[in-house]
Amino acid sequence: MSISSLSAPSVASRFERLPVTSYQKYLFMIIATAWLFDSMDLGMMSFVLGSIRTDFHLSTAQAGVLGSASFLGMFVGAAISGLLADRFGRRVVFQWSMVIWGLGSFLCAAASDLNTLLACRVALGLGMGMEFPIGQAILAEFMPAAKRGRYVALLEGFWPIGFICAGLLSYFILPLWGWRGVFVALGIPSVFVLIVRRAVPESPRWLESRGRVDEASEIMGAIERKVAAAHGGPLPEIGTMTTTPNEARTSSGFQELWQGPYAKRTVMLWMLWFFALLGYYGLTTWLSALLQQAGFAVTKSVFYTILISLAGVPGFLVSAWLVEKWGRKPTCVFTLVGSACMAYLYGRVAGQGGSPMLFVPFGLGMQFFMFGMWSVLYAYTPELYPTRCRATGGGFASAIGRIGSLIGPYLVGVILPATGQFGVFAIGAGCFLLAAVVVGLLGEETKGQLLETVSP
């Protein structure tokens, strides 16, 4: 590293003075495609699981295994992608995740039996799992502290939108071409998204953390020129930062997640992700199938599931506002407790064969809080680790969550015959409450702080 590089302003100070313009919003939209299409795929299983179960003559336990299969791939993908992104860069891993995801979707459509479909779902999940920790790390590293939480939370807003799109796609395609046609329709956009993602540059923060200061400055300069052009005027002066760039290290990884203040954060995040995702996927993966079991036709069950999911849109918008107004920790606890209460009430009504007029309002409330929970989860996680191991930390937290995702749908398939629908939703509510307690006891606030201050 040259003397001039040492005396140059840090990447953090250069990012912090940038106004948020159409350029950053364009990058945001590109990254958001990961959430949109991955949400469509995961949400799609809520709508087609009943049809696949009928075609392959599956038991409830086998259907639960199928519903969980993609989460096994997501577990592996999330764990390895974080390590790879902290070692080789955010951009290249983000690109490859799309390739794997697209191929997996097309292969699912061609599956001839349950075992083949299970293998294809695992492969598809591998690509999906790779995307999430990388996307949240890139966005967190590109946004100024005052706007970071809001934009990362808004990123998660594409989750309910994708879920709703999956429902609409299933509603129109299922009667015409069946569940295979749905998989094909989901795979087609992957080609377009792969091309568009080439516009996302490597993270200058990551380059600086690796000691590649000249490359970081070059990319940072290109970003500043694009922001200035979009801003329509000169950029503000670079302010004096109270922090310095992280010392370059030749290695980063899993061991640092358990050193110093990061050990407590890792315990908190792993428990939060595990219980939150166990509850969420255990319930939503089966939502449409449970309505079918209660006596609703396929199209009716899909319709009510889509209707209930609409509340996720105001849910993530409110959460994106609260993370900057209240803070990450109180918003996380609030959405988790709200999810628990609404899941319990929904299960109590729907489990007794209630009419739509009774269970739809509780379903709307449940999705409002659960999608709000997702927003704060993704805003909070990347802030708790330094740049040198941010993707690794986020990747392993996501991977632990995927274990919960893997267990949830299978657990529902096993316990449903014994406990009925009310027991299923009561267990989901308990998972959300446990996650809320963990955050309340171990969480710390990060609102409005520089990444380099929160995680030096």
URLINQUI-V181474 format. One line per field, one symbol per residue. psi: psi as a letter, one per 30 degrees, with the letter a starting at -180 (. if undefined). Layout:
# URLINQUI-V181474
psi=???
This chain:
# URLINQUI-V181474
psi=kleeeeflkleeeeeffkkjafeeeeeeeeeffeeeeeeeeeeeffffeeeeeeeghkleeeeeeeffeffeeeeeeeeeeeeeefefleeeeeefeeeeeeeeeeeefgkfleeeeeeeeeeeeeeeffeefeeeeeeeffkleffeeeeeeeefffeeeeeeeeeeeeeeeefegafeeeeeeffefeeeeeeefffjlljeeeeefggieeeeeeeeeeeeeeeeeefglllllklkkfllkkkkkfllaeeffgkbffeeeeeeeeeeeeeeeeeefeeeegeeeeeeefgkleeeeeeeeeeeffffefeeeeeeeeffeeleeeeeeeeeeeeeeeeeeeeeeefghllefefeeeeeeeeeeeeeeeefefeeeffgllefgeeeeeeeeeeeefeeeeedeeeeeefefefaeeeefeeeeeeeeeeeeeeeefllkgkgkkefeei.
